[in-house]
Amino acid sequence: MSTILAIDQGTSGTKAIVVDERGETIAIAEEELRPAYLAGGGVEQDPQELLDSVLTAGRRAVAASGRSVDAVALANQGETVLAWDPHTGTPLSPAIVWQDRRAETICTGLAEHAAWVARRSGLVLDSYFSAPKMAWLRRHVTTEGVVTTTDTWLLHQLTGEYVTDASTASRSLLMDLDHVSWDPELLDLFGLGAEKLPRIVGCDEIIGTTGAFGREVPVAGLIVDQQAALLAEGCLERGTAKCTYGTGAFLLANTGDTALRSRAGLTSSVAWRTAAQTPYCVDGQVYTAASAVRWIRDLGFIGSASELDAVAAKESDGTLCVPALAGLAAPWWRPDATATFTGMTLATGREHLVLAVLQGIAAQVAALCGLVESDLGTPLSRLRADGGLTRSRTLMQAQADLAQVPVDIYPSSHATPLGAAALARLALTPGMDLAEAVGDWNPVTVYEPVWSADRAAHYRSTWAAAAEATARKGELG
């Protein structure tokens, strides 16, 4: 067993943890990041700030641990891309964040190919994914250098290698999902056929070494953030599912060794690839969760996220919220949809609006649970949950009530880096199986449904009608 530095480079910040030989977290450091939200749907980050946050958080965590580490693992934010010079490593563009919507016109222009793209890649033709943003950069920013997801650039800075892991590649719209390889026809479709793409590696593969955090050590345990959390929460069997409540809310379910093509508007990706197996997952996205809470905080409804439970009404007054502040993802895929409140009266207060936002997040996740069940052909028996918003009892109880399943709260707020650490441990320990690398855990809290099935179904159907109206409004402009 080894001591591992696991880094979670995310949208709102970078977290670094040091995990000891027993799998216990012994040091944590975090660096905040603030994406720039631009007119026209643009969301950007400064690549140098991303790198600086990785180096600073990693070095602070190692220093706090009081020991040297044996490996470095990296989880990344997935679909965020940039152009850069492969000879010098110099960024040639801002990092275009997964939330950025400026590539919508590229997707619109390719709409007739949507069904074919879904069959090949497992993904929906949407600017959420990497390829449209890569094509947008090429058309509007620069034709120089290479254009990749941020993990490739960060790993090049750390090791000099030019790689991406299989789970991240599967989020690009450029990978053949069944063969886990770049697809020349998909590349040509997006006008990226001439690009030099990174080598696709296994998530437990040692890809090189780095001395950025002390002595020279291997770099392994590479995975996209949401799949890392799926792994950490022990969703190793088909039909097990988790939801991470971060900037957005992301529901993933393990589908085993079958790369499903969703019939319900979800997406299908590689969960992780190891030397022993390549399981797949289906997933659905809620674009605004913690970002919706931040919005109501900025409006003055609450002072901080810690006040959610104190401020939220105990019962709804009939106000509904569709928190589509950055559009609607599965199953609507309406990036131009906007948020709505309905059902308000003169008696509606801020407490009802806060509750409506939390119930709106939970209702959207509950809708995704239903879609996952449709694709799997079996009901979910439980939902595992992680992320900062799991500290809200109001939100988690609403989630259990509306999804009508128990919600198990993961005991650590570090699921993503712990998943990456497990893969690094697997890389360093021949003969270890994945379940042993992940380890066991017990939920810190379990939320059981208290609403009746009829009450939950009525709320979901009423909320779904509001969501459909929001989606149609986006379609009509």
Stockholm file with secondary structure:
# STOCKHOLM 1.0

chainA/1-477         MSTILAIDQGTSGTKAIVVDERGETIAIAEEELRPAYLAGGGVEQDPQELLDSVLTAGRRAVAASGRSVDAVALANQGETVLAWDPHTGTPLSPAIVWQDRRAETICTGLAEHAAWVARRSGLVLDSYFSAPKMAWLRRHVTTEGVVTTTDTWLLHQLTGEYVTDASTASRSLLMDLDHVSWDPELLDLFGLGAEKLPRIVGCDEIIGTTGAFGREVPVAGLIVDQQAALLAEGCLERGTAKCTYGTGAFLLANTGDTALRSRAGLTSSVAWRTAAQTPYCVDGQVYTAASAVRWIRDLGFIGSASELDAVAAKESDGTLCVPALAGLAAPWWRPDATATFTGMTLATGREHLVLAVLQGIAAQVAALCGLVESDLGTPLSRLRADGGLTRSRTLMQAQADLAQVPVDIYPSSHATPLGAAALARLALTPGMDLAEAVGDWNPVTVYEPVWSADRAAHYRSTWAAAAEATARKGELG
#=GR chainA/1-477 SS CCCEEEEEECSSEEEEEEECTTSCEEEEEEEECCCEECTTSCEEECHHHHHHHHHHHHHHHHHHHTSCCSEEEEEECSSCEEEECTTTCCBSSCEECTTCCTTHHHHHHTGGGHHHHHHHHSSCSCTTSHHHHHHHHHHHTCCSSEEEEHHHHHHHHHHSCCEEEHHHHTTSSCEETTTTEECHHHHHHTTCTTCCCCEEECTTCCCEEECTTSSCEEEEEEEEHHHHHHHHTTCCSTTCEEEEESSSEEEEEEEETCCCCCSSSCEEEECCCCSSCCCEEEEEEESCSHHHHHHHHHTTSCSSGGGHHHHSCSSCCSCEEECCTTCBCTTTCBTTCCCEEESCCTTCCHHHHHHHHHHHHHHHHHHHHHHHHHHHTSCCSCEEEESGGGGCHHHHHHHHHHHTSCEEECSCSCHHHHHHHHHHHHHHSTTCCHHHHHCCCCCSEEECCCSCHHHHHHHHHHHHHHHHHHHHHHHHC
#=GC SS_cons         CCCEEEEEECSSEEEEEEECTTSCEEEEEEEECCCEECTTSCEEECHHHHHHHHHHHHHHHHHHHTSCCSEEEEEECSSCEEEECTTTCCBSSCEECTTCCTTHHHHHHTGGGHHHHHHHHSSCSCTTSHHHHHHHHHHHTCCSSEEEEHHHHHHHHHHSCCEEEHHHHTTSSCEETTTTEECHHHHHHTTCTTCCCCEEECTTCCCEEECTTSSCEEEEEEEEHHHHHHHHTTCCSTTCEEEEESSSEEEEEEEETCCCCCSSSCEEEECCCCSSCCCEEEEEEESCSHHHHHHHHHTTSCSSGGGHHHHSCSSCCSCEEECCTTCBCTTTCBTTCCCEEESCCTTCCHHHHHHHHHHHHHHHHHHHHHHHHHHHTSCCSCEEEESGGGGCHHHHHHHHHHHTSCEEECSCSCHHHHHHHHHHHHHHSTTCCHHHHHCCCCCSEEECCCSCHHHHHHHHHHHHHHHHHHHHHHHHC
//
